[in-house]
Amino acid sequence: MNDESKKFFITSLTLAGLFSFLFVLITNNKSGVEKFDIYLGAIWVFVLSFIVVLSLAHMFKKDGQDKV
């Protein structure tokens, strides 16, 4: 993995963690089974945002290479 790919991976991981943390903060007024659903939702937000941000970074990387 080259340095640019590592940078995109770390950025994607960080943003996905931030989005899932914000999801938990926004919906943190529940208890019991609803609280489990919140954390399950946070996992889904993490996974989906990681995929989206990583794919966007890959698209921008391709666009930058095409213009050179």
Contacts in CASP RR format, 6 or more apart in sequence:
PFRMAT RR
TARGET T0000
AUTHOR 0000-0000-0000
METHOD contacts of the structure
MODEL  1
MNDESKKFFITSLTLAGLFSFLFVLITNNKSGVEKFDIYLGAIWVFVLSF
IVVLSLAHMFKKDGQDKV
1 9 0 8 1.000
4 61 0 8 1.000
8 54 0 8 1.000
8 57 0 8 1.000
8 58 0 8 1.000
8 61 0 8 1.000
9 54 0 8 1.000
11 53 0 8 1.000
11 57 0 8 1.000
12 50 0 8 1.000
12 53 0 8 1.000
12 54 0 8 1.000
12 57 0 8 1.000
13 50 0 8 1.000
15 49 0 8 1.000
15 50 0 8 1.000
15 53 0 8 1.000
16 45 0 8 1.000
16 46 0 8 1.000
16 47 0 8 1.000
16 49 0 8 1.000
16 50 0 8 1.000
16 53 0 8 1.000
17 46 0 8 1.000
17 49 0 8 1.000
17 50 0 8 1.000
19 45 0 8 1.000
19 46 0 8 1.000
19 49 0 8 1.000
20 42 0 8 1.000
20 43 0 8 1.000
20 45 0 8 1.000
20 46 0 8 1.000
20 49 0 8 1.000
21 42 0 8 1.000
23 38 0 8 1.000
23 41 0 8 1.000
23 42 0 8 1.000
23 45 0 8 1.000
24 38 0 8 1.000
24 39 0 8 1.000
24 42 0 8 1.000
27 38 0 8 1.000
28 38 0 8 1.000
30 37 0 8 1.000
30 38 0 8 1.000
END
